[in-house]
Amino acid sequence: MSFDTQRLLELLPAVYRLRDAAIAGQFPNPDPEGRGPLAALLAVLAEQIAALEENLDQLYDDSFVETAAPWAVPYIGDLIGYRTLHGRAPGAGSRRAEVAHTIAFRRRKGTASMLEQLARDVTGWNARAVEFFQLLATTQYMNHVRAGNLVAPDLRDGDALETVGSAFDPVPRTLDVRRIGSRRGRYNVPNIGLFLWRLDACRLERSLAVIDPADAAGRRLRIHPLGIDAPLATRPDREDEIAHLAEPINVPASISRRMLHRHTERYYGPGRSIEVRLDGVAVPFANVVACNLSDDGAGWAHEAPAGRVAIDPVLGRIGIAADLPAPARVEVTHHYQAAGALGGGEYPRLATFASPLGAFVRVPQDHATVQAALAALGGAGIVEIRDNGRYREAISVDVAAQRGIELRAADGRRPTLELTAPMTVRGGAGSAFTLNGIVVAGDVIEVPAAGNALRRMALAHATLVPGRTLAVEGTPVQPGAASLTIAAQDLELDIVRCIVGGVRVVPQSKVACTDSIVDVHDAGARAFAAPGAGLAPGASLTLEACTVIGETHAVRLDASNTILLGRAEVVRRQEGCVRFSYVAPGSIVPRRYRCQPGEGAEASNVPSFTSLRYGVPGYTQLGTRVPRAIARGADDESEMGAWHFLYAAQRVSDLATRLDEYLRVGLEAGVFNET
């Protein structure tokens, strides 16, 4: 029962309520709610009773892991012997979910489906468990024949042969006596493999496809917003409770042509991995066909069949049949692989919005072009792009004195801005400019010195395409070119969770870069320096968990948990510090603390990557065989570089801790990175 003020008054005799109401009218400063002294006293009592009731309700809720307050969850776990993990990686496993699943896990201890769910819950990555004893090529007991346990693969089974070497490899192997814990041996009786997908499937809704430059008819298109060949990824069909081992449709794997052809209904359609719209109308499932659209001389290897739309998921290409009307606009909802929330995407970014005072203009709802929206601000406010479109135009930003402008993508959107000329940013005294969540290609962003008093500039979750423009195969058109040039003095530049090309900043300014990638495609090219053609040192630079591909020339340098792949040279070496970072040999930097490579045996501690080409899945992701001094060389024992915030090392360590508890006696598990 809830005892509010009215309920307490009703419990009193009517004479007291009438007298209290009469007294209420005699006060020189009456109560705003017309209450007498007795009613006011009961209101205070009711407030305390409500607080007590809420506390009692929460104490009851704290008895159950589903409703307990976050602080109470570890205490519930302690009652059942739950061992606490690192818990450092954001979104990589819920302590509440683990405590809730502990009893169920113990009941199914050692089963493959349970270990698969455990790996997913602990690491936050998609996983598949493989019992390798089922893939051993063995002599069978004739009284118990296993018809599916073959010794040689079926060479007519194209689906099975396509998965050789992956987590779904069905081909039998001979005995391997090497330890699975070393990731070298696999096929043995006690071995269980846990394959992890470190790359997730990221959605891009109704993105504009790019017409192939060699196709005048507009029937050959590329799905990637930059017009490059890029593979499509599977949108995983997730299960709250894993009842069977993961299949290709349950993990964010790349989609092959054969998979799309055999299981089109699984991969194409609303809510699936791919959907194509021609002039706003969705192409039905029956009109879609998987096809090899690779290059063949001056054209593509195949054309779309009559009345069909052909999709090549390996190259990310679309072909439209010649008998269909040529569309003016082709939109594709698709998924691509990425390691985390960096460089923009359809992930939450509300916390990073600057939201300066001024007008609020939407694109394309209020204005069709970005430049028109910026002009409508009058020097202050927000321009928000609310779709995943491509805007090809020249941009000029003018910020009023003591005001700010934010050019951003709406939360959950990643538009592309293709510059036809350098984008200039100017501002009055004390002004600020923010770019958030947008992919910028085509040309450079410039902050000129003449007539410019811009004080602050920030880039958050944005991509300034390395090389400015990419060829169709993904190679940079202008390797080593600067993506951002700042000639204005006394400007503070903040770069957070971004991918940028070369950065040129005058020595009189300051730059702070966090969880970002600076890439000029060549360790010998200039990644950071002053404007101009020489190697003059750029602004004072602070790097926190960044990956820099190219040379760094700065007046002053502070770096932590960073990978400097190119030579670094700093003028003021008596100031600043480089700590827990990889510094390329030959660099001249301030004092170092626990940096790599070291001397002697540690000289071989060099980072290796899945790929260093922008647009490729696994871009700047550390490879699977990277030295431990790099993979766990940060100040918190996580990896160095831009993906430090994922805490990948802690995720794997937490999984190893849990496997010790849930593996059955005699079994041994190995963890393998599928991506």
C-alpha positions as CSV (number, residue, x, y, z in Angstrom):
1,M,0.0,0.0,0.0
2,S,1.3,3.5,-0.9
3,F,0.8,6.1,1.8
4,D,0.6,9.4,0.0
5,T,-0.6,12.7,1.6
6,Q,-4.2,12.2,0.7
7,R,-4.2,8.7,2.0
8,L,-2.8,9.8,5.4
9,L,-5.4,12.6,5.6
10,E,-8.2,10.2,5.0
11,L,-7.1,8.0,7.9
12,L,-7.6,11.0,10.3
13,P,-11.1,12.0,11.8
14,A,-13.0,14.5,9.6
15,V,-12.9,17.1,12.4
16,Y,-9.1,17.4,12.1
17,R,-9.2,17.7,8.4
18,L,-11.9,20.5,8.6
19,R,-10.0,22.4,11.2
20,D,-6.7,22.1,9.3
21,A,-8.5,23.5,6.1
22,A,-9.9,26.4,8.2
23,I,-6.4,27.2,9.6
24,A,-4.9,27.1,6.1
25,G,-6.9,30.2,5.0
26,Q,-5.6,32.2,8.0
27,F,-1.9,32.2,7.1
28,P,-0.5,35.5,5.7
29,N,1.7,33.4,3.3
30,P,-0.6,30.6,2.3
31,D,0.7,27.2,1.1
32,P,0.9,27.1,-2.8
33,E,-1.2,24.0,-2.7
34,G,-3.6,25.3,-0.2
35,R,-2.5,22.9,2.6
36,G,-2.8,23.5,6.3
37,P,0.0,22.8,8.8
38,L,-1.3,19.3,9.4
39,A,-1.4,18.4,5.7
40,A,2.0,19.9,5.2
41,L,3.4,17.7,8.0
42,L,1.7,14.6,6.5
43,A,3.2,15.5,3.1
44,V,6.7,15.3,4.6
45,L,5.9,12.0,6.3
46,A,4.4,10.6,3.0
47,E,7.7,11.5,1.2
48,Q,9.7,9.6,3.7
49,I,7.3,6.6,3.6
50,A,7.6,6.6,-0.2
51,A,11.4,6.5,0.0
52,L,11.2,3.6,2.5
53,E,8.8,1.8,0.2
54,E,11.1,2.3,-2.7
55,N,14.1,1.0,-0.7
56,L,12.1,-2.1,0.3
57,D,11.1,-2.8,-3.3
58,Q,14.7,-2.4,-4.4
59,L,15.9,-4.8,-1.7
60,Y,13.4,-7.4,-3.0
61,D,14.5,-6.7,-6.6
62,D,18.2,-7.2,-5.5
63,S,17.3,-10.8,-4.6
64,F,17.1,-11.6,-8.4
65,V,19.9,-11.2,-10.9
66,E,17.5,-10.0,-13.6
67,T,16.4,-6.9,-11.5
68,A,19.2,-6.4,-9.0
69,A,21.0,-3.0,-9.0
70,P,24.4,-3.2,-10.7
71,W,26.3,-3.0,-7.4
72,A,24.4,-6.1,-6.1
73,V,25.2,-8.3,-9.1
74,P,28.8,-9.3,-7.9
75,Y,27.4,-10.3,-4.5
76,I,24.9,-12.6,-6.1
77,G,27.7,-14.0,-8.2
78,D,29.8,-14.6,-5.0
79,L,27.0,-16.8,-3.6
80,I,27.4,-19.2,-6.5
81,G,31.2,-18.9,-6.8
82,Y,31.3,-16.6,-9.8
83,R,34.8,-15.3,-10.5
84,T,35.0,-11.6,-11.6
85,L,36.7,-10.8,-14.9
86,H,38.5,-7.7,-16.1
87,G,35.4,-6.1,-17.4
88,R,37.4,-3.4,-19.3
89,A,36.1,-3.7,-22.8
90,P,32.9,-1.7,-23.3
91,G,30.0,-3.8,-24.5
92,A,32.2,-7.0,-24.5
93,G,30.1,-9.1,-22.2
94,S,27.7,-8.3,-19.4
95,R,28.5,-9.3,-15.8
96,R,24.7,-9.6,-15.1
97,A,24.3,-12.0,-18.1
98,E,27.3,-14.1,-17.0
99,V,26.0,-14.4,-13.5
100,A,22.6,-15.3,-14.8
101,H,24.0,-17.9,-17.1
102,T,26.4,-19.5,-14.6
103,I,24.0,-22.1,-13.3
104,A,22.9,-23.1,-16.8
105,F,26.5,-23.2,-17.9
106,R,27.4,-25.6,-15.1
107,R,24.6,-27.9,-16.0
108,R,25.9,-28.1,-19.6
109,K,29.5,-28.0,-18.6
110,G,31.9,-29.0,-21.5
111,T,29.3,-29.2,-24.2
112,A,30.1,-27.5,-27.5
113,S,27.0,-25.3,-27.6
114,M,27.6,-24.1,-24.0
115,L,31.3,-23.3,-24.8
116,E,30.2,-21.4,-27.8
117,Q,27.7,-19.3,-25.8
118,L,30.3,-18.8,-23.1
119,A,32.8,-17.4,-25.7
120,R,30.2,-15.0,-27.1
121,D,29.1,-13.8,-23.6
122,V,32.6,-13.2,-22.3
123,T,34.3,-11.6,-25.3
124,G,31.3,-9.9,-27.0
125,W,32.5,-11.4,-30.3
126,N,30.6,-13.9,-32.4
127,A,32.0,-17.4,-31.9
128,R,31.8,-21.0,-33.1
129,A,32.9,-24.1,-31.2
130,V,34.4,-27.0,-33.1
131,E,35.0,-30.5,-31.6
132,F,38.0,-31.6,-33.5
133,F,37.7,-35.3,-32.6
134,Q,34.7,-35.4,-35.0
135,L,36.9,-34.4,-37.9
136,L,39.6,-37.0,-37.3
137,A,40.2,-39.5,-40.1
138,T,40.0,-42.8,-38.2
139,T,39.5,-46.5,-38.8
140,Q,35.9,-47.1,-37.8
141,Y,34.5,-49.9,-35.6
142,M,32.4,-52.0,-37.9
143,N,29.7,-52.5,-35.3
144,H,29.2,-48.7,-35.0
145,V,29.8,-47.2,-38.4
146,R,29.6,-43.4,-38.7
147,A,28.6,-42.8,-42.3
148,G,29.4,-39.0,-42.1
149,N,33.0,-39.6,-40.8
150,L,34.8,-39.7,-44.2
151,V,38.5,-40.0,-44.7
152,A,38.7,-38.1,-48.0
153,P,36.7,-35.0,-49.0
154,D,33.9,-35.1,-51.6
155,L,35.4,-33.1,-54.5
156,R,31.9,-32.6,-55.9
157,D,30.7,-30.8,-52.8
158,G,31.5,-27.2,-53.7
159,D,29.9,-25.8,-50.6
160,A,32.1,-27.8,-48.3
161,L,35.3,-27.2,-50.3
162,E,34.7,-23.4,-50.1
163,T,34.9,-23.5,-46.3
164,V,38.3,-25.4,-46.1
165,G,40.6,-23.7,-43.6
166,S,37.7,-21.8,-41.9
167,A,35.7,-22.5,-38.7
168,F,33.2,-24.4,-40.9
169,D,35.8,-26.7,-42.5
170,P,34.2,-30.2,-42.7
171,V,37.2,-32.0,-44.3
172,P,38.7,-34.8,-42.1
173,R,42.3,-34.6,-41.0
174,T,44.9,-37.0,-39.7
175,L,46.0,-36.8,-36.1
176,D,47.9,-33.7,-34.9
177,V,49.8,-34.2,-31.6
178,R,50.8,-30.5,-31.2
179,R,49.1,-28.6,-28.3
180,I,46.0,-26.7,-29.3
181,G,46.8,-24.1,-26.7
182,S,49.7,-22.9,-28.9
183,R,47.3,-22.5,-31.9
184,R,49.5,-24.8,-33.9
185,G,47.8,-28.2,-33.4
186,R,44.1,-28.8,-33.8
187,Y,43.0,-32.3,-34.8
188,N,43.2,-34.5,-31.7
189,V,40.7,-36.3,-29.5
190,P,40.6,-33.9,-26.5
191,N,40.8,-30.7,-28.6
192,I,38.0,-28.1,-28.8
193,G,38.5,-25.0,-30.9
194,L,36.8,-21.7,-30.3
195,F,36.8,-19.5,-33.4
196,L,36.2,-15.8,-32.8
197,W,35.1,-13.1,-35.3
198,R,36.9,-9.9,-34.1
199,L,35.2,-8.0,-36.9
200,D,31.5,-7.3,-36.6
201,A,28.9,-6.6,-39.3
202,C,28.1,-2.9,-39.5
203,R,25.0,-1.8,-41.3
204,L,24.7,1.0,-43.8
205,E,21.0,1.7,-44.7
206,R,20.0,3.0,-48.1
207,S,23.4,4.1,-49.2
208,L,23.8,5.4,-52.7
209,A,25.6,3.0,-55.1
210,V,28.2,4.5,-57.3
211,I,28.1,4.1,-61.1
212,D,31.1,2.5,-62.7
213,P,33.1,5.2,-64.5
214,A,33.4,3.1,-67.7
215,D,29.6,2.5,-67.9
216,A,27.7,5.3,-69.7
217,A,24.4,3.5,-69.3
218,G,24.5,3.5,-65.5
219,R,23.8,-0.2,-65.2
220,R,27.0,-1.2,-63.5
221,L,27.4,0.0,-60.0
222,R,29.5,-0.4,-56.9
223,I,27.9,-0.6,-53.5
224,H,30.7,1.1,-51.5
225,P,30.0,4.8,-51.1
226,L,33.5,5.6,-52.4
227,G,33.0,3.6,-55.5
228,I,35.5,0.9,-54.7
229,D,35.4,-2.9,-54.7
230,A,34.6,-4.1,-51.1
231,P,33.2,-7.4,-49.9
232,L,29.8,-7.6,-48.2
233,A,29.3,-9.1,-44.8
234,T,26.6,-11.3,-43.3
235,R,24.1,-9.8,-40.9
236,P,24.2,-12.5,-38.2
237,D,20.9,-14.2,-37.2
238,R,21.5,-14.1,-33.4
239,E,20.1,-16.3,-30.7
240,D,19.5,-15.3,-27.2
241,E,20.1,-18.9,-26.1
242,I,22.4,-20.9,-28.3
243,A,20.7,-24.3,-28.9
244,H,22.9,-25.4,-31.8
245,L,26.4,-24.6,-33.1
246,A,26.8,-21.5,-35.2
247,E,26.3,-21.7,-39.0
248,P,27.6,-19.2,-41.5
249,I,24.4,-17.3,-41.2
250,N,25.0,-16.8,-37.5
251,V,28.3,-15.0,-37.8
252,P,29.5,-11.8,-39.5
253,A,31.5,-13.6,-42.2
254,S,32.0,-12.4,-45.8
255,I,29.3,-13.5,-48.2
256,S,30.5,-15.7,-51.1
257,R,28.9,-15.9,-54.5
258,R,28.0,-19.5,-53.9
259,M,26.4,-18.7,-50.5
260,L,24.3,-16.0,-52.0
261,H,23.3,-18.2,-54.9
262,R,22.3,-21.2,-52.7
263,H,20.6,-19.3,-49.9
264,T,19.4,-16.1,-51.4
265,E,16.4,-16.0,-49.1
266,R,18.8,-15.9,-46.1
267,Y,20.9,-13.0,-47.3
268,Y,18.6,-10.8,-49.4
269,G,15.5,-8.9,-48.3
270,P,14.2,-6.5,-45.6
271,G,16.1,-7.0,-42.4
272,R,18.7,-9.3,-44.1
273,S,22.3,-8.7,-45.2
274,I,21.5,-7.0,-48.5
275,E,18.5,-5.1,-50.1
276,V,18.5,-3.1,-53.3
277,R,16.1,-0.2,-54.2
278,L,15.7,1.2,-57.7
279,D,14.3,4.7,-57.5
280,G,12.9,4.0,-54.1
281,V,11.3,0.7,-54.9
282,A,12.7,-2.4,-53.3
283,V,13.8,-5.1,-55.8
284,P,11.8,-8.3,-54.9
285,F,13.6,-11.5,-53.9
286,A,12.6,-13.3,-57.1
287,N,14.4,-10.7,-59.3
288,V,17.8,-11.0,-57.6
289,V,20.5,-13.3,-58.8
290,A,24.1,-13.9,-57.5
291,C,26.7,-13.4,-60.2
292,N,30.4,-13.1,-60.8
293,L,30.9,-9.4,-61.9
294,S,34.6,-9.3,-61.9
295,D,36.6,-7.5,-64.6
296,D,37.0,-9.0,-68.0
297,G,38.9,-6.7,-70.3
298,A,37.1,-3.4,-70.8
299,G,33.9,-4.6,-69.1
300,W,32.6,-7.0,-66.5
301,A,32.7,-10.8,-66.9
302,H,28.9,-11.2,-67.0
303,E,25.8,-9.2,-67.5
304,A,22.6,-9.4,-65.4
305,P,20.1,-11.9,-66.9
306,A,16.9,-10.4,-68.4
307,G,14.6,-8.8,-65.8
308,R,17.1,-9.4,-63.0
309,V,19.4,-7.5,-60.7
310,A,22.8,-9.2,-60.3
311,I,24.8,-8.9,-57.1
312,D,28.4,-9.8,-56.6
313,P,28.9,-10.0,-52.8
314,V,32.7,-10.6,-53.1
315,L,33.4,-7.4,-55.0
316,G,30.4,-5.4,-53.8
317,R,29.0,-4.8,-57.3
318,I,25.6,-4.6,-58.9
319,G,24.5,-5.2,-62.4
320,I,21.1,-4.2,-63.8
321,A,19.6,-6.0,-66.7
322,A,19.4,-4.2,-70.1
323,D,15.7,-4.7,-70.4
324,L,14.9,-3.0,-67.1
325,P,14.4,0.8,-67.0
326,A,17.6,2.6,-66.2
327,P,17.2,3.9,-62.6
328,A,18.1,7.4,-61.6
329,R,18.9,6.4,-58.0
330,V,20.1,3.1,-56.7
331,E,20.1,2.6,-52.9
332,V,21.6,-0.4,-51.2
333,T,21.2,-1.5,-47.6
334,H,24.2,-3.7,-46.8
335,H,26.7,-4.7,-44.1
336,Y,30.4,-4.3,-44.1
337,Q,33.0,-5.6,-41.6
338,A,34.7,-3.4,-39.1
339,A,36.5,-3.9,-35.8
340,G,34.8,-1.2,-33.8
341,A,33.2,2.2,-33.5
342,L,35.8,4.3,-35.3
343,G,35.7,6.6,-38.3
344,G,31.9,6.9,-38.4
345,G,29.0,4.5,-38.8
346,E,25.5,3.6,-37.7
347,Y,26.6,3.3,-34.1
348,P,25.5,5.6,-31.2
349,R,27.3,9.0,-31.2
350,L,25.0,11.2,-29.3
351,A,27.5,11.7,-26.4
352,T,30.0,13.3,-28.9
353,F,27.7,16.0,-30.3
354,A,28.9,19.5,-29.6
355,S,25.5,21.1,-30.2
356,P,26.5,24.8,-30.3
357,L,23.9,27.5,-29.9
358,G,22.2,28.8,-33.1
359,A,20.0,27.5,-35.9
360,F,19.3,23.9,-36.6
361,V,19.2,22.9,-40.2
362,R,18.5,19.4,-41.7
363,V,19.9,18.0,-44.9
364,P,18.1,17.0,-47.2
365,Q,14.8,17.9,-45.4
366,D,15.4,21.7,-45.1
367,H,18.1,22.1,-47.8
368,A,19.1,19.8,-50.6
369,T,22.8,20.7,-50.3
370,V,25.3,21.0,-47.4
371,Q,26.6,24.3,-48.6
372,A,23.1,25.8,-48.7
373,A,22.4,24.5,-45.1
374,L,25.7,26.1,-43.9
375,A,24.8,29.4,-45.5
376,A,21.4,29.3,-43.8
377,L,23.0,29.2,-40.3
378,G,24.3,32.7,-40.4
379,G,27.5,31.8,-38.8
380,A,26.3,29.7,-35.8
381,G,24.4,26.5,-35.2
382,I,24.1,22.9,-36.5
383,V,23.8,21.3,-39.9
384,E,22.7,17.7,-39.5
385,I,22.7,15.3,-42.5
386,R,20.0,12.8,-41.9
387,D,20.6,10.1,-44.5
388,N,23.4,8.0,-45.8
389,G,23.6,9.8,-49.1
390,R,26.5,11.2,-51.2
391,Y,26.9,14.9,-51.5
392,R,29.2,16.1,-54.2
393,E,29.8,19.8,-53.8
394,A,32.2,22.6,-52.8
395,I,32.1,23.6,-49.1
396,S,33.0,26.8,-47.3
397,V,32.4,27.3,-43.6
398,D,32.4,30.7,-42.0
399,V,31.9,30.8,-38.2
400,A,30.8,34.0,-36.4
401,A,33.0,35.4,-33.6
402,Q,32.5,33.7,-30.2
403,R,30.1,31.2,-31.8
404,G,30.3,27.6,-33.2
405,I,29.2,25.5,-36.1
406,E,28.8,21.7,-36.0
407,L,28.5,19.8,-39.3
408,R,27.5,16.3,-38.4
409,A,25.7,13.2,-39.4
410,A,22.6,12.3,-37.5
411,D,23.0,9.6,-34.9
412,G,22.9,6.3,-36.7
413,R,23.9,7.7,-40.1
414,R,27.2,7.8,-42.1
415,P,26.9,10.1,-45.2
416,T,29.7,10.8,-47.7
417,L,30.8,14.3,-48.6
418,E,32.7,14.3,-51.9
419,L,34.6,17.7,-52.2
420,T,35.0,19.2,-55.6
421,A,37.4,21.8,-54.3
422,P,39.3,22.3,-51.0
423,M,36.9,22.8,-48.1
424,T,37.8,26.0,-46.3
425,V,37.0,26.7,-42.7
426,R,37.2,30.3,-41.3
427,G,36.0,31.9,-38.1
428,G,36.0,35.0,-36.0
429,A,37.7,35.5,-32.6
430,G,36.9,32.7,-30.2
431,S,35.0,30.6,-32.8
432,A,34.8,26.8,-33.1
433,F,34.0,24.2,-35.8
434,T,33.2,20.5,-35.3
435,L,32.9,17.8,-37.9
436,N,31.2,14.6,-36.7
437,G,30.4,11.3,-38.3
438,I,30.9,12.2,-41.9
439,V,33.2,10.6,-44.5
440,V,35.0,13.3,-46.5
441,A,36.7,12.5,-49.8
442,G,37.8,14.2,-53.0
443,D,39.9,17.0,-51.6
444,V,41.6,18.6,-48.6
445,I,40.1,20.5,-45.6
446,E,41.9,23.8,-45.2
447,V,42.0,26.3,-42.4
448,P,43.8,29.3,-44.0
449,A,45.7,31.9,-42.0
450,A,44.5,35.1,-43.8
451,G,41.6,36.7,-42.0
452,N,41.1,33.7,-39.8
453,A,40.8,33.7,-36.0
454,L,39.2,30.2,-35.5
455,R,40.1,29.1,-32.0
456,R,39.0,25.4,-31.8
457,M,38.4,22.7,-34.3
458,A,37.3,19.1,-33.6
459,L,36.9,16.0,-35.6
460,A,34.9,13.2,-34.0
461,H,34.1,9.8,-35.6
462,A,34.9,11.1,-39.0
463,T,36.9,9.9,-41.9
464,L,39.1,12.1,-44.1
465,V,39.9,9.4,-46.7
466,P,43.6,8.7,-46.9
467,G,44.8,9.6,-50.3
468,R,41.7,11.8,-50.7
469,T,40.3,9.7,-53.5
470,L,40.5,5.9,-54.1
471,A,40.7,4.0,-57.3
472,V,38.1,1.3,-57.9
473,E,40.5,-1.4,-56.6
474,G,40.9,0.6,-53.4
475,T,44.4,2.1,-53.9
476,P,44.9,5.8,-53.2
477,V,44.8,8.2,-56.1
478,Q,47.1,10.7,-54.2
479,P,49.2,8.7,-51.8
480,G,50.9,10.8,-49.2
481,A,48.6,13.8,-49.8
482,A,47.3,15.8,-46.8
483,S,43.7,15.5,-45.8
484,L,43.8,18.4,-43.4
485,T,45.9,21.5,-43.6
486,I,45.9,24.2,-40.9
487,A,47.7,27.4,-41.5
488,A,45.9,29.4,-38.8
489,Q,47.9,30.1,-35.6
490,D,46.8,29.5,-32.0
491,L,44.3,26.9,-33.0
492,E,43.5,23.8,-30.9
493,L,42.7,20.7,-33.0
494,D,41.1,17.6,-31.4
495,I,40.8,14.4,-33.3
496,V,38.8,11.6,-31.6
497,R,38.0,8.2,-33.1
498,C,38.8,9.3,-36.6
499,I,40.6,8.0,-39.7
500,V,42.5,10.8,-41.5
501,G,45.2,11.1,-44.2
502,G,48.2,13.4,-43.8
503,V,47.9,16.3,-41.3
504,R,49.7,19.6,-41.8
505,V,49.6,22.1,-38.9
506,V,51.7,25.2,-38.3
507,P,54.0,25.0,-35.2
508,Q,52.1,27.7,-33.4
509,S,49.0,25.5,-32.9
510,K,48.2,22.4,-30.9
511,V,46.9,19.0,-31.9
512,A,45.5,16.2,-29.7
513,C,44.7,12.9,-31.3
514,T,42.9,10.0,-29.5
515,D,41.9,6.5,-30.6
516,S,42.6,7.5,-34.2
517,I,44.5,6.5,-37.4
518,V,46.7,8.8,-39.4
519,D,47.5,7.1,-42.7
520,V,49.6,8.3,-45.7
521,H,50.0,4.7,-47.1
522,D,53.8,4.8,-46.8
523,A,56.0,4.7,-43.7
524,G,58.4,7.0,-45.5
525,A,55.9,9.7,-46.4
526,R,54.9,12.6,-44.2
527,A,52.0,11.8,-41.9
528,F,52.3,14.8,-39.6
529,A,54.3,18.0,-40.3
530,A,54.0,21.7,-41.0
531,P,52.3,22.9,-44.3
532,G,54.6,23.1,-47.3
533,A,56.8,20.7,-49.3
534,G,59.6,20.3,-46.8
535,L,60.0,18.4,-43.5
536,A,59.4,21.4,-41.2
537,P,58.1,20.3,-37.8
538,G,54.4,20.7,-37.2
539,A,52.4,21.7,-34.2
540,S,52.8,20.4,-30.6
541,L,51.3,16.9,-30.8
542,T,49.6,14.6,-28.3
543,L,48.9,11.1,-29.3
544,E,46.8,8.8,-27.1
545,A,46.2,5.2,-28.5
546,C,46.8,6.1,-32.2
547,T,48.3,4.3,-35.2
548,V,50.4,6.6,-37.4
549,I,51.4,5.2,-40.8
550,G,54.1,7.7,-42.0
551,E,56.7,10.0,-40.7
552,T,55.9,12.4,-37.8
553,H,57.7,15.8,-37.5
554,A,56.5,17.8,-34.6
555,V,57.8,20.6,-32.3
556,R,56.7,18.7,-29.2
557,L,55.4,15.2,-28.7
558,D,53.5,13.3,-26.0
559,A,52.5,9.8,-26.9
560,S,51.0,6.9,-25.0
561,N,49.9,3.4,-26.3
562,T,50.7,4.5,-29.8
563,I,52.2,2.9,-32.9
564,L,54.5,5.1,-34.9
565,L,55.2,3.1,-38.0
566,G,57.3,5.8,-39.7
567,R,60.3,7.7,-38.4
568,A,59.5,10.4,-35.8
569,E,61.5,13.5,-35.2
570,V,60.8,16.1,-32.5
571,V,62.4,19.4,-31.9
572,R,61.9,19.9,-28.2
573,R,63.2,16.6,-26.9
574,Q,63.6,17.9,-23.4
575,E,59.8,18.2,-23.1
576,G,57.2,15.6,-23.5
577,C,57.4,11.8,-23.2
578,V,56.8,8.7,-25.3
579,R,55.5,5.8,-23.2
580,F,54.2,2.3,-23.8
581,S,54.5,2.8,-27.6
582,Y,56.1,1.4,-30.6
583,V,58.6,3.9,-32.1
584,A,60.1,3.2,-35.6
585,P,63.9,2.7,-35.5
586,G,65.9,5.9,-36.2
587,S,63.4,8.1,-34.5
588,I,64.5,11.2,-32.5
589,V,61.9,11.6,-29.8
590,P,61.7,12.7,-26.1
591,R,62.5,10.4,-23.3
592,R,61.0,6.9,-23.7
593,Y,59.4,4.7,-21.1
594,R,58.7,1.0,-21.8
595,C,58.6,1.5,-25.6
596,Q,59.3,-1.0,-28.4
597,P,61.4,-2.2,-30.1
598,G,63.9,-2.7,-27.3
599,E,67.4,-3.9,-27.5
600,G,68.7,-7.4,-28.1
601,A,66.0,-10.0,-28.4
602,E,63.3,-7.3,-28.1
603,A,64.5,-5.7,-31.4
604,S,62.2,-8.1,-33.3
605,N,59.1,-6.7,-31.5
606,V,57.6,-5.1,-34.6
607,P,53.8,-4.8,-35.2
608,S,52.1,-6.7,-38.0
609,F,48.6,-6.0,-39.3
610,T,45.8,-7.7,-41.0
611,S,45.9,-5.0,-43.6
612,L,47.2,-1.4,-44.0
613,R,44.9,-0.5,-46.9
614,Y,41.9,1.6,-46.1
615,G,38.7,0.0,-47.2
616,V,39.8,-3.5,-46.5
617,P,38.2,-5.4,-43.6
618,G,40.7,-5.6,-40.8
619,Y,42.3,-2.2,-41.7
620,T,45.1,-1.5,-39.1
621,Q,43.9,-4.4,-37.0
622,L,46.9,-6.1,-35.3
623,G,47.6,-9.5,-36.8
624,T,47.2,-12.8,-35.1
625,R,50.9,-13.4,-34.7
626,V,51.9,-10.0,-33.4
627,P,54.5,-10.1,-30.6
628,R,53.1,-10.0,-27.1
629,A,55.1,-6.8,-26.4
630,I,52.8,-5.1,-28.9
631,A,49.6,-7.0,-28.3
632,R,49.8,-6.4,-24.5
633,G,52.3,-3.5,-24.5
634,A,49.9,-0.7,-23.5
635,D,49.9,0.8,-20.0
636,D,46.9,-1.3,-19.1
637,E,48.2,-4.5,-20.7
638,S,46.0,-4.1,-23.8
639,E,47.2,-3.6,-27.3
640,M,49.0,-0.6,-28.7
641,G,47.4,1.4,-31.5
642,A,44.1,2.9,-32.5
643,W,42.1,-0.2,-31.5
644,H,43.3,-0.1,-27.9
645,F,39.8,0.8,-26.7
646,L,38.5,-2.6,-27.7
647,Y,40.7,-4.3,-25.1
648,A,41.1,-7.4,-27.3
649,A,43.8,-8.9,-25.1
650,Q,41.6,-8.7,-22.0
651,R,38.7,-10.3,-23.8
652,V,40.9,-13.3,-24.7
653,S,42.3,-13.5,-21.2
654,D,38.9,-13.5,-19.7
655,L,37.8,-16.3,-22.0
656,A,40.8,-18.4,-20.9
657,T,39.8,-17.8,-17.3
658,R,36.3,-19.0,-17.9
659,L,37.5,-22.1,-20.0
660,D,39.5,-23.3,-17.0
661,E,36.2,-23.5,-15.1
662,Y,33.9,-24.9,-17.7
663,L,36.0,-27.4,-19.6
664,R,35.5,-31.1,-18.7
665,V,38.4,-33.1,-17.4
666,G,40.7,-34.2,-20.2
667,L,39.6,-31.6,-22.7
668,E,41.8,-28.8,-23.9
669,A,40.7,-25.7,-25.8
670,G,42.3,-23.4,-28.2
671,V,41.2,-19.9,-29.2
672,F,41.5,-18.9,-32.9
673,N,40.8,-15.6,-34.6
674,E,38.6,-16.2,-37.6
675,T,38.9,-12.5,-38.6
